[in-house]
Amino acid sequence: MKSYKTIKKEGYYLFEEKRSRFIARANPINTEQEALDYIQQIKTACWDATHNCYAYSVDSDALYQRYSDDGEPQGTAGLPMLDVIRKKNLQNVVVVVTRYFGGIMLGAGGLVRAYSKACAGGLEDAGEVLVKPCLKLNIPIEYHLSGKIQNMLLSEGFIIANTEYTHEVKYTVYSPSEKKELLEQKIQEITGGVLRIEEVGTENIYIDNKGNVLEDKNMEKKE
């Protein structure tokens, strides 16, 4: 598992260029089949459109990047859209741009600019998020040491997901796997050599472009 950037939610963007309407829809996905299903969903809903062009990038076991001009001149729609996705370094994302022709030709350059603008607008509306696989750890600690542990966790950039108070304090913490050794070292320094950590598993966490950890990739961080 590795970190990657994707989008947080479904995005929508509409603009007109020389009477043609361009409607971009961007959606997060996990598999190529999800991308194909989403493309078909838009094509079915927008059956009367002149074109439904698309681009997607999926990184599961291998990187799959595909695009379609859907009847537009070759290289004027799908590829420029895929270039926008690549330049933003996004993965697991699909963008469909629907065009309703307005009767005025845009030319190759105009089409490239229009589809690029639509794709970028849809992605911007969707919002970018960093997906980061982390170890989920439970750390029980005595009350008189809990303040020092909490300060250490925050100063070292570990994510405290939950704090439970019983006969002791138990922190549920997210840690990148490469920082687990540092975490253990810091705990031992504070406790005088006592190390108690329960590894629960590995989970993806979602971090927005402000550095906030989202409770769910479709939810903003609650205040």
KEKOL-543930 format. One record per residue (C-alpha): residue number from 0; residue in three letters; x, y, z; chain. Coordinates in nm, 4 decimals, decimal comma, always signed. Example, Ala and Ser with C-alpha at 12.3 -4.5 7.8 and 13.67 -1.06 7.14 Angstrom:
BEGIN
<site pos="0" code="ALA" px="+1,2300" py="-0,4500" pz="+0,7800" unit="A"/>
<site pos="1" code="SER" px="+1,3670" py="-0,1060" pz="+0,7140" unit="A"/>
This chain:
BEGIN
<site pos="0" code="MET" px="+0,0000" py="+0,0000" pz="+0,0000" unit="A"/>
<site pos="1" code="LYS" px="+0,1201" py="+0,3499" pz="-0,0827" unit="A"/>
<site pos="2" code="SER" px="+0,0069" py="+0,7095" pz="-0,0523" unit="A"/>
<site pos="3" code="TYR" px="-0,1636" py="+0,8776" pz="-0,3461" unit="A"/>
<site pos="4" code="LYS" px="-0,3694" py="+1,1844" pz="-0,4324" unit="A"/>
<site pos="5" code="THR" px="-0,7285" py="+1,1533" pz="-0,5467" unit="A"/>
<site pos="6" code="ILE" px="-1,0508" py="+1,3531" pz="-0,5207" unit="A"/>
<site pos="7" code="LYS" px="-1,2789" py="+1,3758" pz="-0,2205" unit="A"/>
<site pos="8" code="LYS" px="-1,6242" py="+1,3615" pz="-0,3781" unit="A"/>
<site pos="9" code="GLU" px="-1,8099" py="+1,3907" pz="-0,7065" unit="A"/>
<site pos="10" code="GLY" px="-1,7339" py="+1,7208" pz="-0,8766" unit="A"/>
<site pos="11" code="TYR" px="-1,9404" py="+1,9216" pz="-1,1263" unit="A"/>
<site pos="12" code="TYR" px="-1,8493" py="+2,2105" pz="-1,3563" unit="A"/>
<site pos="13" code="LEU" px="-2,0449" py="+2,3781" pz="-1,6376" unit="A"/>
<site pos="14" code="PHE" px="-1,9487" py="+2,6518" pz="-1,8808" unit="A"/>
<site pos="15" code="GLU" px="-2,0377" py="+2,7676" pz="-2,2298" unit="A"/>
<site pos="16" code="GLU" px="-1,8005" py="+2,8383" pz="-2,5165" unit="A"/>
<site pos="17" code="LYS" px="-1,9395" py="+2,9767" pz="-2,8424" unit="A"/>
<site pos="18" code="ARG" px="-2,2850" py="+2,8386" pz="-2,7629" unit="A"/>
<site pos="19" code="SER" px="-2,1527" py="+2,4900" pz="-2,6849" unit="A"/>
<site pos="20" code="ARG" px="-2,2194" py="+2,3687" pz="-2,3323" unit="A"/>
<site pos="21" code="PHE" px="-1,9472" py="+2,1696" pz="-2,1590" unit="A"/>
<site pos="22" code="ILE" px="-2,0454" py="+1,9778" pz="-1,8453" unit="A"/>
<site pos="23" code="ALA" px="-1,7699" py="+1,8079" pz="-1,6477" unit="A"/>
<site pos="24" code="ARG" px="-1,8304" py="+1,5409" pz="-1,3860" unit="A"/>
<site pos="25" code="ALA" px="-1,5407" py="+1,3990" pz="-1,1842" unit="A"/>
<site pos="26" code="ASN" px="-1,5727" py="+1,1032" pz="-0,9512" unit="A"/>
<site pos="27" code="PRO" px="-1,3404" py="+0,9073" pz="-0,7191" unit="A"/>
<site pos="28" code="ILE" px="-1,3074" py="+0,5366" pz="-0,8017" unit="A"/>
<site pos="29" code="ASN" px="-1,1131" py="+0,2339" pz="-0,6818" unit="A"/>
<site pos="30" code="THR" px="-1,1195" py="+0,0054" pz="-0,9864" unit="A"/>
<site pos="31" code="GLU" px="-1,1283" py="+0,0304" pz="-1,3631" unit="A"/>
<site pos="32" code="GLN" px="-1,4726" py="-0,1311" pz="-1,3628" unit="A"/>
<site pos="33" code="GLU" px="-1,6025" py="+0,1496" pz="-1,1402" unit="A"/>
<site pos="34" code="ALA" px="-1,4668" py="+0,3989" pz="-1,3943" unit="A"/>
<site pos="35" code="LEU" px="-1,6400" py="+0,2191" pz="-1,6819" unit="A"/>
<site pos="36" code="ASP" px="-1,9665" py="+0,1965" pz="-1,4861" unit="A"/>
<site pos="37" code="TYR" px="-1,9564" py="+0,5702" pz="-1,4108" unit="A"/>
<site pos="38" code="ILE" px="-1,8864" py="+0,6555" pz="-1,7762" unit="A"/>
<site pos="39" code="GLN" px="-2,1816" py="+0,4414" pz="-1,8853" unit="A"/>
<site pos="40" code="GLN" px="-2,4025" py="+0,6047" pz="-1,6229" unit="A"/>
<site pos="41" code="ILE" px="-2,3269" py="+0,9500" pz="-1,7654" unit="A"/>
<site pos="42" code="LYS" px="-2,3702" py="+0,8306" pz="-2,1227" unit="A"/>
<site pos="43" code="THR" px="-2,7105" py="+0,6862" pz="-2,0354" unit="A"/>
<site pos="44" code="ALA" px="-2,8209" py="+1,0005" pz="-1,8529" unit="A"/>
<site pos="45" code="CYS" px="-2,6858" py="+1,2315" pz="-2,1260" unit="A"/>
<site pos="46" code="TRP" px="-2,7902" py="+1,0208" pz="-2,4240" unit="A"/>
<site pos="47" code="ASP" px="-2,8852" py="+1,3322" pz="-2,6212" unit="A"/>
<site pos="48" code="ALA" px="-2,5407" py="+1,4955" pz="-2,5900" unit="A"/>
<site pos="49" code="THR" px="-2,3193" py="+1,5473" pz="-2,8932" unit="A"/>
<site pos="50" code="HIS" px="-2,0183" py="+1,3946" pz="-2,7149" unit="A"/>
<site pos="51" code="ASN" px="-1,9394" py="+1,2267" pz="-2,3835" unit="A"/>
<site pos="52" code="CYS" px="-1,5619" py="+1,2311" pz="-2,3653" unit="A"/>
<site pos="53" code="TYR" px="-1,3721" py="+1,0802" pz="-2,0740" unit="A"/>
<site pos="54" code="ALA" px="-1,0388" py="+1,0121" pz="-1,9097" unit="A"/>
<site pos="55" code="TYR" px="-0,9493" py="+0,8065" pz="-1,6057" unit="A"/>
<site pos="56" code="SER" px="-0,6488" py="+0,6925" pz="-1,4066" unit="A"/>
<site pos="57" code="VAL" px="-0,6630" py="+0,3872" pz="-1,1804" unit="A"/>
<site pos="58" code="ASP" px="-0,3746" py="+0,2519" pz="-0,9753" unit="A"/>
<site pos="59" code="SER" px="-0,4567" py="-0,0819" pz="-0,8182" unit="A"/>
<site pos="60" code="ASP" px="-0,2185" py="-0,3676" pz="-0,8941" unit="A"/>
<site pos="61" code="ALA" px="-0,1061" py="-0,1732" pz="-1,2013" unit="A"/>
<site pos="62" code="LEU" px="-0,1583" py="+0,1765" pz="-1,3398" unit="A"/>
<site pos="63" code="TYR" px="-0,4374" py="+0,2027" pz="-1,5955" unit="A"/>
<site pos="64" code="GLN" px="-0,4891" py="+0,5306" pz="-1,7827" unit="A"/>
<site pos="65" code="ARG" px="-0,7474" py="+0,5478" pz="-2,0590" unit="A"/>
<site pos="66" code="TYR" px="-0,9308" py="+0,8194" pz="-2,2511" unit="A"/>
<site pos="67" code="SER" px="-1,1812" py="+0,8681" pz="-2,5318" unit="A"/>
<site pos="68" code="ASP" px="-1,2547" py="+1,1561" pz="-2,7709" unit="A"/>
<site pos="69" code="ASP" px="-1,6022" py="+1,0095" pz="-2,8393" unit="A"/>
<site pos="70" code="GLY" px="-1,6217" py="+1,1482" pz="-3,1927" unit="A"/>
<site pos="71" code="GLU" px="-1,4305" py="+1,4725" pz="-3,1393" unit="A"/>
<site pos="72" code="PRO" px="-1,1206" py="+1,5185" pz="-3,3603" unit="A"/>
<site pos="73" code="GLN" px="-0,8437" py="+1,2892" pz="-3,2426" unit="A"/>
<site pos="74" code="GLY" px="-0,6380" py="+1,4279" pz="-2,9544" unit="A"/>
<site pos="75" code="THR" px="-0,8664" py="+1,7247" pz="-2,8808" unit="A"/>
<site pos="76" code="ALA" px="-1,0695" py="+1,5935" pz="-2,5845" unit="A"/>
<site pos="77" code="GLY" px="-0,9788" py="+1,2762" pz="-2,3951" unit="A"/>
<site pos="78" code="LEU" px="-0,6018" py="+1,3171" pz="-2,4054" unit="A"/>
<site pos="79" code="PRO" px="-0,6043" py="+1,6815" pz="-2,2875" unit="A"/>
<site pos="80" code="MET" px="-0,8318" py="+1,5695" pz="-2,0031" unit="A"/>
<site pos="81" code="LEU" px="-0,5916" py="+1,2909" pz="-1,9095" unit="A"/>
<site pos="82" code="ASP" px="-0,3049" py="+1,5418" pz="-1,9204" unit="A"/>
<site pos="83" code="VAL" px="-0,4876" py="+1,7541" pz="-1,6609" unit="A"/>
<site pos="84" code="ILE" px="-0,5249" py="+1,4488" pz="-1,4356" unit="A"/>
<site pos="85" code="ARG" px="-0,1564" py="+1,3622" pz="-1,4800" unit="A"/>
<site pos="86" code="LYS" px="-0,0346" py="+1,7157" pz="-1,4095" unit="A"/>
<site pos="87" code="LYS" px="-0,2338" py="+1,7160" pz="-1,0852" unit="A"/>
<site pos="88" code="ASN" px="-0,0787" py="+1,3771" pz="-1,0031" unit="A"/>
<site pos="89" code="LEU" px="-0,4206" py="+1,2267" pz="-0,9302" unit="A"/>
<site pos="90" code="GLN" px="-0,5039" py="+0,8573" pz="-0,9211" unit="A"/>
<site pos="91" code="ASN" px="-0,8269" py="+0,6605" pz="-0,8873" unit="A"/>
<site pos="92" code="VAL" px="-1,0284" py="+0,9283" pz="-1,0615" unit="A"/>
<site pos="93" code="VAL" px="-1,2576" py="+0,9432" pz="-1,3659" unit="A"/>
<site pos="94" code="VAL" px="-1,3734" py="+1,2558" pz="-1,5482" unit="A"/>
<site pos="95" code="VAL" px="-1,6504" py="+1,2687" pz="-1,8089" unit="A"/>
<site pos="96" code="VAL" px="-1,7046" py="+1,5889" pz="-2,0070" unit="A"/>
<site pos="97" code="THR" px="-2,0383" py="+1,6105" pz="-2,1872" unit="A"/>
<site pos="98" code="ARG" px="-2,0679" py="+1,8519" pz="-2,4786" unit="A"/>
<site pos="99" code="TYR" px="-2,3840" py="+1,9890" pz="-2,6340" unit="A"/>
<site pos="100" code="PHE" px="-2,2806" py="+2,1417" pz="-2,9663" unit="A"/>
<site pos="101" code="GLY" px="-2,3943" py="+2,5015" pz="-3,0147" unit="A"/>
<site pos="102" code="GLY" px="-2,3476" py="+2,5291" pz="-3,3904" unit="A"/>
<site pos="103" code="ILE" px="-2,0118" py="+2,7119" pz="-3,3943" unit="A"/>
<site pos="104" code="MET" px="-1,6900" py="+2,5205" pz="-3,4629" unit="A"/>
<site pos="105" code="LEU" px="-1,4172" py="+2,5733" pz="-3,2031" unit="A"/>
<site pos="106" code="GLY" px="-1,1228" py="+2,4357" pz="-3,3972" unit="A"/>
<site pos="107" code="ALA" px="-0,8659" py="+2,1905" pz="-3,2598" unit="A"/>
<site pos="108" code="GLY" px="-0,7008" py="+2,4425" pz="-3,0299" unit="A"/>
<site pos="109" code="GLY" px="-1,0339" py="+2,5648" pz="-2,8978" unit="A"/>
<site pos="110" code="LEU" px="-1,1479" py="+2,2116" pz="-2,8231" unit="A"/>
<site pos="111" code="VAL" px="-0,8285" py="+2,1300" pz="-2,6348" unit="A"/>
<site pos="112" code="ARG" px="-0,8674" py="+2,4419" pz="-2,4218" unit="A"/>
<site pos="113" code="ALA" px="-1,2379" py="+2,3787" pz="-2,3594" unit="A"/>
<site pos="114" code="TYR" px="-1,1997" py="+2,0152" pz="-2,2535" unit="A"/>
<site pos="115" code="SER" px="-0,8956" py="+2,0961" pz="-2,0406" unit="A"/>
<site pos="116" code="LYS" px="-1,0845" py="+2,3793" pz="-1,8695" unit="A"/>
<site pos="117" code="ALA" px="-1,3885" py="+2,1606" pz="-1,8075" unit="A"/>
<site pos="118" code="CYS" px="-1,1800" py="+1,8762" pz="-1,6652" unit="A"/>
<site pos="119" code="ALA" px="-0,9856" py="+2,1093" pz="-1,4354" unit="A"/>
<site pos="120" code="GLY" px="-1,3101" py="+2,2695" pz="-1,3162" unit="A"/>
<site pos="121" code="GLY" px="-1,4682" py="+1,9359" pz="-1,2316" unit="A"/>
<site pos="122" code="LEU" px="-1,1619" py="+1,8230" pz="-1,0389" unit="A"/>
<site pos="123" code="GLU" px="-1,1412" py="+2,1515" pz="-0,8499" unit="A"/>
<site pos="124" code="ASP" px="-1,5054" py="+2,1209" pz="-0,7436" unit="A"/>
<site pos="125" code="ALA" px="-1,4406" py="+1,7644" pz="-0,6257" unit="A"/>
<site pos="126" code="GLY" px="-1,1544" py="+1,8729" pz="-0,4003" unit="A"/>
<site pos="127" code="GLU" px="-0,8196" py="+1,6975" pz="-0,3692" unit="A"/>
<site pos="128" code="VAL" px="-0,7359" py="+1,4602" pz="-0,0863" unit="A"/>
<site pos="129" code="LEU" px="-0,4255" py="+1,2618" pz="+0,0078" unit="A"/>
<site pos="130" code="VAL" px="-0,4915" py="+0,8954" pz="+0,0811" unit="A"/>
<site pos="131" code="LYS" px="-0,2305" py="+0,7625" pz="+0,3215" unit="A"/>
<site pos="132" code="PRO" px="-0,2120" py="+0,4051" pz="+0,4539" unit="A"/>
<site pos="133" code="CYS" px="-0,1311" py="+0,4038" pz="+0,8237" unit="A"/>
<site pos="134" code="LEU" px="-0,0951" py="+0,1535" pz="+1,1060" unit="A"/>
<site pos="135" code="LYS" px="-0,3793" py="+0,1774" pz="+1,3557" unit="A"/>
<site pos="136" code="LEU" px="-0,2384" py="+0,1351" pz="+1,7052" unit="A"/>
<site pos="137" code="ASN" px="-0,3817" py="+0,1271" pz="+2,0560" unit="A"/>
<site pos="138" code="ILE" px="-0,1508" py="+0,2733" pz="+2,3195" unit="A"/>
<site pos="139" code="PRO" px="-0,2590" py="+0,2278" pz="+2,6852" unit="A"/>
<site pos="140" code="ILE" px="-0,0796" py="+0,4540" pz="+2,9322" unit="A"/>
<site pos="141" code="GLU" px="-0,1017" py="+0,5480" pz="+3,2981" unit="A"/>
<site pos="142" code="TYR" px="-0,2768" py="+0,8764" pz="+3,3769" unit="A"/>
<site pos="143" code="HIS" px="+0,0276" py="+1,0572" pz="+3,5112" unit="A"/>
<site pos="144" code="LEU" px="+0,2147" py="+0,9991" pz="+3,1823" unit="A"/>
<site pos="145" code="SER" px="-0,0767" py="+1,0641" pz="+2,9468" unit="A"/>
<site pos="146" code="GLY" px="-0,0031" py="+1,4353" pz="+2,9047" unit="A"/>
<site pos="147" code="LYS" px="+0,3572" py="+1,3717" pz="+2,8001" unit="A"/>
<site pos="148" code="ILE" px="+0,2482" py="+1,0975" pz="+2,5593" unit="A"/>
<site pos="149" code="GLN" px="-0,0174" py="+1,3208" pz="+2,4065" unit="A"/>
<site pos="150" code="ASN" px="+0,2279" py="+1,6083" pz="+2,3573" unit="A"/>
<site pos="151" code="MET" px="+0,4786" py="+1,3718" pz="+2,1981" unit="A"/>
<site pos="152" code="LEU" px="+0,2204" py="+1,2276" pz="+1,9598" unit="A"/>
<site pos="153" code="LEU" px="+0,1113" py="+1,5709" pz="+1,8432" unit="A"/>
<site pos="154" code="SER" px="+0,4636" py="+1,7163" pz="+1,8132" unit="A"/>
<site pos="155" code="GLU" px="+0,5873" py="+1,4169" pz="+1,6121" unit="A"/>
<site pos="156" code="GLY" px="+0,2932" py="+1,4319" pz="+1,3720" unit="A"/>
<site pos="157" code="PHE" px="+0,1084" py="+1,1172" pz="+1,4777" unit="A"/>
<site pos="158" code="ILE" px="-0,2693" py="+1,1266" pz="+1,4441" unit="A"/>
<site pos="159" code="ILE" px="-0,4764" py="+1,0698" pz="+1,7572" unit="A"/>
<site pos="160" code="ALA" px="-0,8024" py="+0,9148" pz="+1,6363" unit="A"/>
<site pos="161" code="ASN" px="-0,9575" py="+0,8507" pz="+1,9763" unit="A"/>
<site pos="162" code="THR" px="-0,8876" py="+0,8795" pz="+2,3493" unit="A"/>
<site pos="163" code="GLU" px="-1,0565" py="+0,6438" pz="+2,5947" unit="A"/>
<site pos="164" code="TYR" px="-1,0525" py="+0,6982" pz="+2,9713" unit="A"/>
<site pos="165" code="THR" px="-1,0983" py="+0,3976" pz="+3,2018" unit="A"/>
<site pos="166" code="HIS" px="-0,8572" py="+0,2848" pz="+3,4744" unit="A"/>
<site pos="167" code="GLU" px="-0,5926" py="+0,4196" pz="+3,2352" unit="A"/>
<site pos="168" code="VAL" px="-0,5806" py="+0,6307" pz="+2,9201" unit="A"/>
<site pos="169" code="LYS" px="-0,5884" py="+0,4511" pz="+2,5855" unit="A"/>
<site pos="170" code="TYR" px="-0,4926" py="+0,6418" pz="+2,2739" unit="A"/>
<site pos="171" code="THR" px="-0,5903" py="+0,5122" pz="+1,9318" unit="A"/>
<site pos="172" code="VAL" px="-0,3223" py="+0,6422" pz="+1,6970" unit="A"/>
<site pos="173" code="TYR" px="-0,2559" py="+0,6373" pz="+1,3235" unit="A"/>
<site pos="174" code="SER" px="+0,1102" py="+0,6060" pz="+1,2297" unit="A"/>
<site pos="175" code="PRO" px="+0,2879" py="+0,5622" pz="+0,8970" unit="A"/>
<site pos="176" code="SER" px="+0,4562" py="+0,2211" pz="+0,9070" unit="A"/>
<site pos="177" code="GLU" px="+0,8012" py="+0,3799" pz="+0,8668" unit="A"/>
<site pos="178" code="LYS" px="+0,7481" py="+0,5822" pz="+1,1852" unit="A"/>
<site pos="179" code="LYS" px="+0,6466" py="+0,2939" pz="+1,4121" unit="A"/>
<site pos="180" code="GLU" px="+1,0024" py="+0,2426" pz="+1,5355" unit="A"/>
<site pos="181" code="LEU" px="+1,0277" py="+0,6122" pz="+1,6247" unit="A"/>
<site pos="182" code="LEU" px="+0,6960" py="+0,5911" pz="+1,8092" unit="A"/>
<site pos="183" code="GLU" px="+0,8136" py="+0,2934" pz="+2,0135" unit="A"/>
<site pos="184" code="GLN" px="+1,1390" py="+0,4713" pz="+2,0966" unit="A"/>
<site pos="185" code="LYS" px="+0,9584" py="+0,7860" pz="+2,2124" unit="A"/>
<site pos="186" code="ILE" px="+0,7156" py="+0,5878" pz="+2,4301" unit="A"/>
<site pos="187" code="GLN" px="+1,0018" py="+0,4017" pz="+2,5959" unit="A"/>
<site pos="188" code="GLU" px="+1,1795" py="+0,7283" pz="+2,6686" unit="A"/>
<site pos="189" code="ILE" px="+0,8707" py="+0,8673" pz="+2,8432" unit="A"/>
<site pos="190" code="THR" px="+0,7787" py="+0,5484" pz="+3,0326" unit="A"/>
<site pos="191" code="GLY" px="+1,1309" py="+0,4485" pz="+3,1330" unit="A"/>
<site pos="192" code="GLY" px="+1,1443" py="+0,1482" pz="+2,9049" unit="A"/>
<site pos="193" code="VAL" px="+0,7856" py="+0,0235" pz="+2,9291" unit="A"/>
<site pos="194" code="LEU" px="+0,6320" py="-0,0381" pz="+2,5858" unit="A"/>
<site pos="195" code="ARG" px="+0,2685" py="-0,1417" pz="+2,5413" unit="A"/>
<site pos="196" code="ILE" px="+0,1294" py="-0,1118" pz="+2,1878" unit="A"/>
<site pos="197" code="GLU" px="-0,1477" py="-0,3108" pz="+2,0250" unit="A"/>
<site pos="198" code="GLU" px="-0,1433" py="-0,3112" pz="+1,6453" unit="A"/>
<site pos="199" code="VAL" px="-0,5035" py="-0,3181" pz="+1,5225" unit="A"/>
<site pos="200" code="GLY" px="-0,4381" py="-0,3186" pz="+1,1484" unit="A"/>
<site pos="201" code="THR" px="-0,3762" py="-0,0899" pz="+0,8527" unit="A"/>
<site pos="202" code="GLU" px="-0,6278" py="+0,1688" pz="+0,7312" unit="A"/>
<site pos="203" code="ASN" px="-0,6358" py="+0,4459" pz="+0,4747" unit="A"/>
<site pos="204" code="ILE" px="-0,6711" py="+0,7949" pz="+0,6182" unit="A"/>
<site pos="205" code="TYR" px="-0,7738" py="+1,0985" pz="+0,4169" unit="A"/>
<site pos="206" code="ILE" px="-0,5955" py="+1,4321" pz="+0,4463" unit="A"/>
<site pos="207" code="ASP" px="-0,7220" py="+1,7475" pz="+0,2750" unit="A"/>
<site pos="208" code="ASN" px="-0,5013" py="+2,0145" pz="+0,1179" unit="A"/>
<site pos="209" code="LYS" px="-0,4966" py="+2,2073" pz="+0,4479" unit="A"/>
<site pos="210" code="GLY" px="-0,3518" py="+1,9112" pz="+0,6348" unit="A"/>
<site pos="211" code="ASN" px="-0,6783" py="+1,8228" pz="+0,8112" unit="A"/>
<site pos="212" code="VAL" px="-0,7547" py="+1,4565" pz="+0,8655" unit="A"/>
<site pos="213" code="LEU" px="-1,1062" py="+1,3808" pz="+0,7432" unit="A"/>
<site pos="214" code="GLU" px="-1,3275" py="+1,1459" pz="+0,9393" unit="A"/>
<site pos="215" code="ASP" px="-1,4509" py="+1,0220" pz="+0,6030" unit="A"/>
<site pos="216" code="LYS" px="-1,3203" py="+1,1178" pz="+0,2593" unit="A"/>
<site pos="217" code="ASN" px="-1,6580" py="+1,2735" pz="+0,1782" unit="A"/>
<site pos="218" code="MET" px="-1,6750" py="+1,4738" pz="+0,5018" unit="A"/>
<site pos="219" code="GLU" px="-1,4979" py="+1,7878" pz="+0,6071" unit="A"/>
<site pos="220" code="LYS" px="-1,3198" py="+1,7756" pz="+0,9406" unit="A"/>
<site pos="221" code="LYS" px="-1,5589" py="+1,8615" pz="+1,2208" unit="A"/>
<site pos="222" code="GLU" px="-1,4686" py="+2,1467" pz="+1,4502" unit="A"/>
